[in-house]
């Protein structure tokens, strides 16, 4: 009667576990990058909604959001050349796509200001070029902010 496992059996089991873990690791990092992209889009949409609300409540001093469209990617909110919300940097796995520069500004009625240099659609994508992208869209007529 044999009790326990032989060394060869243990090595085979550890080898199988190592192969399975090696196959799962790329999927885990892809999942993490997708989660960071989704979180960055949600946070940016929430900050744009906050900017919109601050503008409606501003009484004439209109804040704006400036986008860093080169690495490190991110944005900040300012009023009268004073930063009122700290710089928000994206994770290294997230970047802007398509935008070369720009800012987001709302009028006191909550509608976005449009024209040269003002953005109504911001596209975020994974820095490695894989997977899908997320768009933060600001509706021109209503000022509604949504993620697509």
N, C-alpha and C positions, 0 to 999 in steps of 0.2 A: 504494500500500500504506500502510495506516494503522498507526501505532505508538502504543500507550497508549490512554487513555480521554479522552473530552472532559469538560469541566467539568460539563456537563448530566448526563452519565451518572453521574458521581460524586455529584452532589447527589441524584439519584433513588435511588441505592443507599443513601446515608446516611439519606434520608427513610424508606425501607422499614425499615431497621434501627431507626430511632427509633420507628416505629409498633409494631414487634414488641416492642421493649423496654418501651414504655409499656403494652402489654397484659400483659406478664409481671410487671411490678412489683407489682400488687396480689396476685397469687398467691404471690409470694415472701414478702410481709409476712404473709399468712395462714398460710403454712407455718411461718414463724418463730414466730408467736404460738402455733400448735399445738404446736410443739416445746418452747417455754417452759412451756406448760401441762403437757405430759407430764413434763418434767424436774422441775417443782415438785412434782407428785404423787409421782413416784418418790423424790425427796429427802425429802419429808415422811413417806412410808411407812417409809423407812429410819431416819429419826430417831425415829419412833414405835416401831419395833422395838428401837432402841438404848435408848430410855426403858424399854421392857418388860424388857430384859436388865439394865439398871442397877437396876431395882426388884427383880428376882429376886435379884440379888447384893448388895442394899443392907443386909441385916441389920436391917431395921426402919425406917430413915430413908428414906421413900418420896419419890422425885422426882415432879414433875408437869410437864406441858407446857401453857402458856397460849397461847391463840390471839388474835392481833390481828385482829379481824373488821371493822375500819374502816381506811380507807387511812392509811398504807401497810400493806398486808396482810402477815402473817408470823406467827411464833411463836418462843417461847424455852422452854428447859427450866430448871427451878429446883428447889432442895431447901433447905428451911428458910429460905425467903425470899432465898436466894443464887442468882444465875444461874450454872448450871454449863455450859450450852452457850450460845454467843452468840446474839443475836437473828438469826433467819434471815428476811430480807425476800424477798417474792416479786417477780418482775419486774413492771413496770408493766402488763403485758398479762394478769396473773393476779389473780383475786380470790376470796374466799370467797363462796359462794352459800348462802343459807338460814340460816346460823349467825349469831346476834346476839352471842353471847359464849360462852365455855366453856373448859374445860380437859380434859386427858386424864390419867388416873391409873390405874395398875395396882396390883393387890394383890400380895403377895409370892409368890403362886403363878402370876403371869403373866396373870391374867384382868383385864379392864378393870373399874374401879369404875363403876357406873352410878347414875343418879339425877339429880336436878336440877342442871343446870350441867355435867354430864359428857357428852361427845359420844362416840357410837359410829360415826357416819358423818359424814365431812367432805367437802363438795362444793366442788371448785375449778372455776372456769369462766373463760373469757376475759373480760377487762374490757370489751371492745367488744360483748359479747352474741352474737357470731357463733360458729359451730362447736359442737363438743360440749363436755361437761363431764367431769370425772374425779371419781370418788368414792374416797376412802380409807376403807375399811370395817374396823372392828375387831369381830371376831366375839365376841359376849357370853360364850359358853360356853368357847371354847378360847383366846381372845385372839389368834387368827390375824389378821394384818394383810394386807390385799390391796387392789389397785387395780382398779377396774371402770370 
